[in-house]
Amino acid sequence: MKKLILLYFFGVFSLSLSAQDSATESALTQKHVPSVKLVDMKGKAVNTADLTVDGPVIISFWATWCAPCKKELNTIHELYEDWVAETGVTLVAIAIDDEKTKSQVPVYVNGKAWDYKVLMDPNWDFKRAMGVNNVPHTFLVDKNGNIVYSHNNYAPGDEEKLYQELLKLSEK
């Protein structure tokens, strides 16, 4: 009898987990980019809800003190020109450096000659609105503002997964 009860609870628990996975996946595809006011490196105001006006967007949260963030964005930089030509994607790098380190953002970006749009989020308003807990955190957003892919952290090869998701998006 104890085994039967244990099997029953295990089955219910398994069904619950798979339902949560489906709900999480569904919520991700229905989530839109929130409207938050940020500034670019020149101080010009940008509304994050307008980022997808020109098509699909990769939003990458990063910081100058985050080695994996810089590794990811530098790796994508090598591929970015081809990605843009093939899919029309735009990459927006959201710097979450605070008041103490945000002056390092333009120094780093200009030194690496990134072609990305870089926005500053020193108070973490957009970071919180997007549910980002740690960096790097990368999102792929379709032309309608729907978040269709999300990935946290970075390991070599993750850029290929992102590219495959981007290709799926451009086929639609």
N, C-alpha and C positions, 0 to 999 in steps of 0.2 A: 504494500500500500504506500509506503514511504517513497519508493521508487516511482510509482505512478504519479504521486503528487509532485515530486521533483521534476519529472519529465513535463508535466503540465505547466509548471511555472517557467521552466526553461523555454518551452514553446511560446508561451505568451510574451516572455521577455524578448525573444528573437523577433517575433512579429512586431513588437513595439519599436525595436531598434530599426528595422527595415522601414517602418512607417515614418520614423523620424528622419532617416536619410532621404526618403522621397520628399518629405515636407521641406527639409533644408534645401534640397536641390530646386524644388518648385519655388521656394521663397527667393532664392538667389536669382532665378530667371525673371522674377516679377519685381525685383527691387530696382528702383531708379536712382540715378545720381542725385543727391540732395542739393538744394540751392544754398551755397555758402559763399560769402564774399571773401576772396583772397587777393593778394597782390603779386604781380610778377616781380622780377628782379629790379625793374626800373621804378616800381611803386605804382604801376597802373592797376586799377581795380579790375578783377575778373570774377564773374559769377560762375561757379562750378556747374550749374545746371545748363550753361551754354556751351560746355566743352564738346558736345557731340554734334554741333550744328553742321560741321563739315564732314561727318562720317564717323566710322568707328574710332574709338580712343582706347589706348592703354594708359591707365592711371597707375603710376608707381610711387608709393610712399617710401621716402628714403631720408637719410640724414648724413651729414659730412662725417660724423663719428662712427658710422655703421659700415664696416668693411664689406659684409655680404651685399649691402645695398649698392655700394660703389662697384663691386665686381659685377653684379647683375646689369646695372645700367651701362657700364663700359662694354660688356659683352654684347648687349643689344645694340649699342652704338655702332659696332662693326657690321651689323646686319641690317640696321635701320633703313638705310637708303633703299635697299632691295625690298624690304617689307612695304615701304611707302609706295614704291613703284608698282608693286604687285597687288596691294590691297587698299591703298589710300588711307591707311591708318595714320593717326597722329599719336605721339607719346607725350604725356604730360607728367613731368616729374614733380611730385609734391614734397618739398623740403619741410621737414618738421623740426628743423633746428630752432632752438629757443633764442631769446634775446642775446644770450652770451655767445652763441656760435653762428647765428644767421649771417654774420658778415663774411663767413668763410664760404658760403654757398656760391656767390658769383666768382670768387677766386677759383674754386674747384671746377665749376661748370665751364668757365672760360678757358681754364688750363687744359681741359679735356676736349674742348671744342664740340660740346654736345649740340646737336641740332634740335633738341627737345625744347618744348615750352616748359619753363620752370616756374612754379608758383610757390609762394612762401606761406606756411601755415604755422607760425610760431606759437600761437595759442592753442593749437590742436583742434580747432573747431571742426574742420573738414575731416580730420582723422577720427574724431569721435562720431561724427555723423555717418561715416562709412563703416563704423564698427571695427576699426583697425586697433589691435592690441599691441603689436610690435612690428618692427620693420626688418627687412623689406616686406611689403605687402603690395601685390600687383593685382589689378582688376582689368578685365577686358569688357568694354561697354559697347553695345551696338549703336547704330545711328539713331535709334529711338530713345537712347538714354537708359536702356535696360542693362543691368550688370549680368553678363552671361558666363563669366569665368572669374574665379578668385584664387589666388595662390599666395601663401605666406611662407617667408623664408626664401633662401636661394641655395641651390646646389648646381654645379655645372650640368648642363643639359635641360634645365628648367626653361631656358629660352626656346628650346625646340618644342616643348609642350605648349608654350604660349603661342608660338608660330602656328602649330597645328590647329589650335583653337581659333586663331585668327583666320586661317584658311577656311575652316568650317563656316565661320561667320560671313566671309566674303562670297561663299557659294550660295548663300540664301538670297 
